[in-house]
Amino acid sequence: MRGFGLLLILDHGDGYMSLYGHNQSLYRSLGEWVEAGEVVAVVGRSGGRSRSGLYFGLRHQGLPLNPRQWCRSKA
């Protein structure tokens, strides 16, 4: 996936994936298990970004989902 820089994709099963792009470094490798709450990457400026930032996306069966339905506010 071009334009996302250093990209981490987590497979959640049942066709769901979360994507984290523009990372400075990744703390997990292909096939490694990830537990809830673990740090998996460090945000950076990869992929041609001039400032640090994070791309976050959700997909089901390869189709993008609106992440607002899945993220809750701490307020």
C-alpha positions in Angstrom: 0.0 0.0 0.0 1.8 3.0 -1.3 1.8 6.4 0.5 1.4 5.1 4.0 5.1 4.8 4.8 6.1 2.2 7.3 2.8 0.3 7.7 1.6 -2.2 10.3 -1.5 -4.3 9.6 -3.2 -6.3 12.3 -5.4 -9.2 11.4 -8.3 -9.4 13.9 -9.9 -12.4 12.2 -13.3 -12.7 10.6 -12.1 -10.5 7.8 -11.3 -7.5 10.0 -8.0 -5.6 9.8 -6.6 -2.5 11.4 -3.9 -0.4 9.6 -1.4 1.9 11.2 0.7 4.0 8.8 3.5 6.6 8.8 5.4 4.8 11.6 9.0 5.5 12.6 9.5 1.9 13.7 7.6 -1.3 14.2 7.7 -3.5 17.3 6.1 -6.5 15.7 7.0 -8.8 12.8 4.9 -10.8 10.4 3.0 -13.5 12.1 3.6 -12.4 15.7 0.7 -12.4 18.2 -0.4 -9.1 19.7 -2.2 -8.7 23.0 -4.6 -5.8 23.7 -2.8 -2.8 25.1 0.6 -3.7 23.7 2.7 -1.0 21.9 3.1 -2.2 18.3 4.8 0.8 16.7 6.1 4.4 17.1 4.5 7.2 15.1 6.8 8.9 12.7 7.1 10.8 9.4 7.5 7.9 6.9 5.8 7.8 3.5 6.8 11.4 2.5 5.2 13.1 5.5 6.8 16.4 6.6 5.3 16.1 10.1 4.8 13.2 12.5 1.3 11.7 12.2 -0.6 8.5 12.2 -2.8 6.9 9.6 -5.4 4.7 11.2 -7.8 2.6 9.2 -10.2 -0.3 9.6 -11.2 -2.8 6.9 -13.6 -5.6 6.6 -13.1 -8.0 3.7 -10.7 -5.4 2.3 -13.3 -2.6 2.3 -12.7 0.5 4.4 -14.9 1.0 7.5 -15.6 4.3 9.3 -13.4 4.0 12.5 -15.8 6.3 14.4 -18.1 3.4 15.0 -15.3 1.4 16.6 -13.5 4.0 18.7 -14.9 5.4 21.9 -14.2 8.7 23.5 -12.6 9.0 27.0 -14.8 12.0 27.7 
